[in-house]
């Protein structure tokens, strides 16, 4: 009978951890570069170096060092991307804790159950895309939008 309270406490801790730990990848941890946020919100901030209307929302660009501060200005973010100096797609997936779902023609697709959002492609859950191009690496969640 003494094991039952311990079992309940363990279950509660696991449930709490699974919800508390869920977050989308912090792409700015990969290095310095151009960072973009995609949102349907119209936000004004001196942190934004340029803004593009995408028809259904906006793409806000900033330096990766401003990513967290700019992210805090949004209630809802549809996706994020970053262009960094070259890093292998496999290294990006490893550093962000995603498993490789597929690879084709220099494009990696990854998935992590810890990320809050994902899309489905060919029946697979995807929440990270990585492309190596011209000496740089472009990373986006759930996929690369706008900076590719």
C-alpha positions in Angstrom: 0.0 0.0 0.0 2.9 2.4 0.6 3.9 2.1 -3.1 0.6 3.6 -4.3 1.3 7.2 -3.2 4.7 7.0 -4.7 3.2 5.7 -8.0 0.7 8.6 -8.0 3.5 11.2 -7.3 5.6 9.7 -10.1 2.6 9.9 -12.5 1.9 13.5 -11.6 5.6 14.4 -12.0 5.8 12.8 -15.4 2.6 14.5 -16.6 3.8 17.9 -15.3 7.2 17.4 -16.9 5.8 16.4 -20.3 3.6 19.6 -20.4 6.2 21.9 -18.9 9.0 20.7 -21.1 7.0 21.1 -24.4 8.4 24.0 -26.4 9.4 24.8 -29.9 13.1 24.8 -30.6 15.1 28.0 -29.8 16.8 28.3 -33.2 18.9 31.2 -32.0 20.9 28.8 -29.8 22.5 27.4 -33.1 24.5 30.6 -33.7 24.4 34.1 -35.0 22.5 35.0 -38.1 19.4 36.4 -39.6 16.3 35.3 -37.7 12.7 35.4 -38.9 9.4 35.1 -37.2 6.2 34.3 -39.1 2.9 35.5 -37.6 -0.5 36.7 -38.5 -0.1 39.4 -35.9 0.8 43.0 -36.9 3.5 43.9 -34.5 5.7 47.0 -34.4 9.1 46.9 -32.8 12.5 48.6 -33.2 14.0 45.1 -33.0 12.6 44.4 -36.5 15.2 45.1 -39.3 12.6 44.5 -42.1 9.1 43.2 -42.4 7.4 41.5 -45.4 3.7 41.0 -45.8 3.1 37.3 -46.9 -0.5 37.7 -47.8 -1.9 35.9 -44.7 0.6 37.4 -42.2 4.0 38.9 -41.8 7.6 37.9 -41.8 9.6 39.8 -39.2 13.4 39.8 -39.5 16.0 40.5 -36.8 19.4 39.4 -35.7 19.4 36.2 -33.7 20.6 38.0 -30.6 17.2 39.8 -30.6 15.2 36.6 -31.1 13.9 36.1 -27.6 13.0 39.7 -27.1 11.1 39.9 -30.4 9.4 36.5 -29.8 8.0 37.9 -26.5 6.1 40.5 -28.4 3.8 37.9 -30.1 0.8 36.1 -28.8 0.9 33.6 -31.6 3.8 32.5 -33.8 3.3 30.4 -36.9 6.9 29.5 -37.4 10.5 30.7 -37.1 13.6 30.4 -39.3 17.3 31.2 -39.0 20.2 31.5 -41.5 23.5 30.6 -39.8 27.0 29.8 -41.0 27.3 26.3 -42.3 26.5 23.5 -39.9 25.6 20.0 -41.0 21.9 19.1 -41.0 22.6 16.1 -38.8 24.4 18.4 -36.3 21.4 20.8 -36.2 19.0 17.9 -35.6 21.3 16.6 -32.8 21.7 19.9 -31.1 18.0 20.7 -31.1 17.0 17.2 -30.0 15.1 16.1 -33.1 15.3 12.8 -34.8 15.7 12.6 -38.6 12.5 11.7 -40.3 13.8 11.9 -43.8 16.5 13.3 -46.0 16.4 14.1 -49.7 18.5 16.3 -52.0 20.2 18.2 -49.1 17.1 18.7 -47.1 16.6 17.2 -43.7 13.2 16.9 -42.0 13.1 16.3 -38.3 10.6 15.6 -35.5 10.6 16.0 -31.8 7.6 15.2 -29.6 8.8 17.9 -27.2 7.9 20.6 -29.7 4.4 22.0 -29.4 3.7 22.2 -33.1 4.1 20.0 -36.2 2.8 19.4 -39.7 2.2 16.2 -41.5 4.1 15.4 -44.7 3.7 12.0 -46.4 2.1 10.7 -43.2 5.1 11.7 -41.1 5.1 14.3 -38.3 7.6 17.1 -39.1 8.5 20.1 -37.0 12.0 21.0 -38.3 13.5 21.5 -41.7 17.2 22.0 -42.4 18.9 23.0 -45.7 22.5 23.5 -46.4 23.1 26.0 -49.1 26.0 28.2 -50.4 28.1 28.0 -47.2 25.1 28.6 -44.9 22.5 26.5 -43.2 18.8 27.5 -43.1 16.7 26.0 -40.3 13.0 26.4 -39.7 10.1 25.1 -37.6 7.8 23.6 -38.5 9.4 24.2 -41.9 11.4 26.9 -43.6 9.1 29.8 -44.6 10.2 32.8 -46.6 14.0 32.8 -46.2 14.7 29.8 -48.4 
